[in-house]
Amino acid sequence: MSECPKPILSETARPKRISSVVVGGTGYLGRHIVDSLLRAGHRVTVVSRSVKRAKAMLGSKVGVIEGDIGSMSASDWQKVFKNQDNLAFAAGIDERIPPVGDPATFYERENVDKVEPILKAAGDCGIKRVVLLNSIFSTLDRLRPEIGLAMSHPYIASRVAQRDMALSVAKGRFVMTVLEIPWVFGDARGGESQWGPLIQYVRTTPRIFAPRGGTVVISALTVGEAALGALTRPKRSSAVPVGDIWMPWDELLSQLAACCERESVQVQRIPDNLLVQFNEISGFWQTLFRLKSGLDYGKIHQFLLDDEPINLSASQRKLGYRPHRIIQSICESAADVPESRAIKAVRRLLRV
């Protein structure tokens, strides 16, 4: 039974300002969602373990409720959602987080079991729209079922299960939009960039290699706008891939190299069979040393070699977001990774 009060408005009452809760609002993508909501005039509240830190990061216009989402009860969430209209959930665990214990159990617990009661509480409290940040891997699993990505990779399995759970919980409760997020580029705003190893690779290696295939890329700004669209436009629940553009791997690495002032470098194609063999060797070492990961190293080529562009125009129309300057965002990511003296010395030595 819901404990959340439902406000009663008179016929002459003015339309109230839209109120939105952002879970994960102090994270990289969550902060861009907060920015987009504020620009649209929403009253924004975030949940954070540190009110002081959240206020310093987000400013005085954002309300902060102290709490740890991993330990909050249903009654705690009912207090959070009181008199709120929307929920943006941007606090998922991705494949970069090393699993504790069995990988499949870990990612299922973090991305499904911990999220489901939050969504149910939101529905009990009259939340009207929810946007949940998921992964482009869910798109690939849906569009390429013959590959069986969810069967091979525990992290991907958790994202597929999260998507299905979220759409199921939403039925009869609220409009749910699951945003399937691809590779994200943009200013890390003082945080540690996720692209450090890749940036250092294109800076230092004399010859850059890339496989066939490509991926969808998106700027962090676009993620914020797509989330705003999801909380204002859709009439039905759905899961949609979002992005600025589909980009071949060699083009992406060439652009990263250019952002690192290596405009004359050429990217060479890795033969498919060589990439598969390398992946299989990596999978062997993963098994031998019992390395825990959300991805099976021996089968990463399953999605790396995918060369069928994903249609983004449908989600752009549905959510009303416009592609941003992705090249500028890629260069911002490159600038976020400082070049150490050692790396500079290697570059001088190799003349790259």
C-alpha positions, 0 to 999 in steps of 0.5 A, spaced: 500 500 500 502 506 497 504 511 503 505 517 498 500 522 498 496 525 492 496 532 491 489 535 490 488 541 485 482 546 484 480 547 477 483 554 478 490 552 480 495 554 476 499 548 472 505 547 477 512 547 475 514 540 473 518 536 479 524 531 477 528 526 481 535 524 478 538 518 481 545 518 480 545 526 479 552 527 481 555 522 476 558 524 469 551 523 465 547 524 471 550 532 471 548 533 464 541 530 465 540 535 471 543 541 467 538 539 461 532 539 466 534 546 469 534 549 463 527 546 461 525 549 468 524 543 472 525 543 479 530 538 480 532 534 486 538 529 487 539 523 491 546 523 494 550 520 500 553 527 501 549 533 501 555 538 501 558 534 496 552 534 491 551 542 493 558 544 491 557 540 485 550 542 482 549 548 485 543 551 490 538 550 485 538 543 486 535 540 492 539 534 495 536 528 499 541 524 503 541 517 502 545 511 499 541 508 494 544 501 495 541 501 502 534 505 502 528 502 504 521 502 500 519 508 505 525 512 504 524 512 497 516 514 498 519 520 501 523 521 496 518 521 490 513 525 494 510 530 490 514 528 484 512 528 477 518 524 474 524 520 475 531 519 471 535 513 473 542 514 471 546 510 477 547 503 473 553 499 474 557 498 467 562 493 465 568 497 467 566 496 475 570 489 477 565 484 479 565 482 486 564 474 487 560 471 481 560 476 475 553 474 473 550 474 480 554 481 481 551 485 475 544 482 476 544 484 483 546 491 481 543 493 475 536 489 476 535 487 483 537 494 486 533 498 481 526 494 481 524 496 488 526 503 486 521 503 480 516 500 484 516 505 489 516 511 484 510 507 481 506 507 488 507 514 489 504 517 482 511 518 478 508 519 471 514 518 467 521 515 468 527 515 464 533 509 465 540 509 462 541 502 459 546 500 454 547 500 447 549 492 448 541 491 449 540 494 442 545 489 439 542 483 443 535 485 440 537 486 433 543 481 433 539 475 436 543 470 433 550 472 436 547 471 443 551 476 446 547 476 453 549 468 453 556 470 453 557 476 457 554 477 464 554 485 464 550 485 457 545 479 460 544 484 466 542 490 462 538 486 457 534 483 464 534 491 466 531 493 460 525 488 460 524 488 468 523 496 467 518 495 461 514 490 465 514 494 472 512 500 468 505 497 465 499 500 468 504 505 473 508 510 468 511 511 461 518 508 461 523 510 456 529 506 457 535 509 453 540 505 450 547 509 451 553 508 447 560 510 447 559 517 451 564 523 449 565 530 452 568 534 458 569 530 464 568 536 468 574 534 473 573 527 473 577 521 471 576 520 464 574 513 462 578 513 455 585 514 458 588 507 455 585 509 449 587 516 448 594 514 450 594 508 445 593 513 439 598 518 442 604 513 443 603 507 438 607 509 431 601 505 427 594 505 429 590 499 428 582 498 428 578 492 426 572 492 421 566 495 424 564 501 428 559 503 434 554 509 435 557 515 439 554 520 443 556 527 447 554 527 454 550 533 452 546 529 447 545 524 453 542 530 457 537 532 452 535 525 450 533 524 457 529 531 458 525 528 451 524 522 455 521 525 461 516 530 456 514 527 450 513 519 449 506 517 450 508 509 451 513 505 454 519 503 450 527 502 449 530 506 444 538 507 442 540 514 442 546 517 439 549 522 435 552 518 429 554 511 428 562 511 426 567 506 424 572 504 428 578 507 424 574 513 423 573 514 431 581 512 432 583 517 426 579 523 429 582 521 436 589 521 433 587 528 430 585 531 437 592 529 440 595 533 434 597 526 430 593 529 424 597 525 419 597 518 422 593 513 418 589 507 421 590 500 419 585 495 418 586 488 423 584 482 419 578 479 422 581 472 423 587 476 427 582 479 431 578 473 433 585 469 434 587 475 439 580 475 443 581 467 443 588 468 447 585 473 451 579 469 453 584 463 455 588 468 459 582 470 463 580 463 464 587 461 466 588 466 471 580 467 473 580 474 471 573 477 473 569 481 468 562 483 465 565 481 458 568 475 456 574 477 453 574 471 448 568 473 445 569 481 444 569 480 437 562 479 437 560 486 437 567 489 435 566 486 428 559 489 427 558 493 421 551 494 420 549 502 422 544 502 427 538 507 425 538 513 430 533 518 426 527 514 430 529 516 437 531 523 435 524 524 432 521 521 438 525 524 444 526 531 440 534 531 441 539 534 436 546 531 435 551 535 438 558 537 435 561 530 436 568 531 434 568 537 439 566 532 444 571 527 442 577 532 443 574 534 449 575 527 452 582 527 449 584 533 452 581 530 459 587 525 459 593 529 461 600 527 457 605 525 462 612 527 461 614 519 460 609 519 454 611 525 451 618 522 452 616 516 448 613 520 443 619 524 442 623 517 441 618 514 436 617 521 433 609 520 433 
